[in-house]
Amino acid sequence: QVQLVESGGGSVQAGGSLRLSCTRSRYQYHTECMGWYRQAPGKEREGVASFYTTTGLIYYADSVKDRFTISLERAKNSIYLQMNNLKPEDTAMYYCAADRCGYWPYLDPYWGQGTQVNVSS
């Protein structure tokens, strides 16, 4: 069973930055694509930034375009989410996900345990 471990959450003021990390415990078939989702209190989980093809196409939610950047480090089985110019509405639990490539949204991803991001105004 593959495990996804996130880190890097915390509390910042609006306009600040955070960098999230997610490491996949091992390679496993149908977990080739990885990405980030988030869930705010009372809201549904939503995709934030995710690789969804083997060629590296990336989905970004409109609300984070030009502020968040996802990156991949294959040698470490890791992805990162650089979050700049954070806003209070970015406050949420952020989850790492891994699934087969070729589909967006992910069909049936593995999930990490989540890391909390709090942005104060």
Salt bridges, closest charged atoms under 4 A:
GLU46 OE2 - ARG38 NE 2.72
ASP62 OD1 - LYS65 NZ 3.12
GLU73 OE2 - LYS76 NZ 3.90
ASP90 OD1 - ARG38 NH1 2.93
ASP90 OD2 - ARG67 NH1 2.77
